[in-house]
């Protein structure tokens, strides 16, 4: 059982000056290159990703290497800083592979503990923004990381993995198999990435088919399982920050609209029933911020309570994000139901995120197990 450690240092939920500066830089970039009309136009096309935006975000600002140590070519920062980036990406529903590449894939590679060889080389490429990598597991799964649909036959990779997020934007696939973790280039022979039609068009999904594909083994057995689980744990923990950013945008936009929209010569936001709804939503967002920041701080400090902090954050923040997006649409009235307004993008992202890297039910079961409580 994992329980909060007595005498442990309290988590720091406040933002540092460096984190505020990073937020300002990312928000400025997204305001310039990823505003609502731009995102709407891109998701309605066949190319939701903006390679130039990813290049500036990953390499120009250096966010892709936040988790990577300086000696491997990264920024040597941590999960708190990556969480700030994800908050801003959530506010913009930006179609970039940051969560999947700069967090999950990067954390998986870091968990292998290799300071040289192909792992270190790949980490350097990811940190510099030269490549993007994706862990080839279903993005939306009730229990993440348990199935291993790929195998090794005659030293080549065989198998089909469905629902892999951002696979179409990846240069490298990290493929968990029955006997280890392999890296496969997406453009190599035997690797097919077939786009699917997802609910959330800002984070495309794909089916990855491996047929006699060449792959380089990065880890065997237990080391591979540990690395994949560590990557998924970090992904679930920092996904809460994306959900927080999404919920904050929805609340801010709902308040703005109800101040400007008038009925009976009064702003509709002055009506008591709407005041109560937005006040309740504000309380939920504040609580979500505490849960998300706690998870990011636990990951950053290597706290023994990290699994519990991540499970609490995901079980709570996924619900808040969906509620905030629903309220945003409803409080906008008729305009909120139109395709021209971006509110539907936030609802779709919130719904897709709510079943990513483990459902809320899975995370509640984790909490019950860690705290020796009756299962929900």
Secondary structure by P-SEA (a helix, b strand, c coil): ccccccccccccccccaaaaaaaaaaaaaaaacccaaaaaaaaaccccccaaaaaaaaccccccccccccccccccccaaaaaaaaaaaaaacccccccccccaaaaaaaaacccccaaaaaaaaaaaccbbbbcccccccccccccccccccccbbbbccccccccccccccccccccbbbbbbcccccbbbbbcccccccbbbbbbbbcbbbbbbccccaaaaaaaaaaaaaaaaaaaaaaaaaaaaaaaaaaaaaaacccccccccccaaaaaaaaaaaaaaaaaaaaaaaaaaaaaacccaaaaaaaaaaacaaaaaaaaaaaaaaaacccccccccaaaaaaaaaaaaccccccaaaaaaaaaaaaccccc
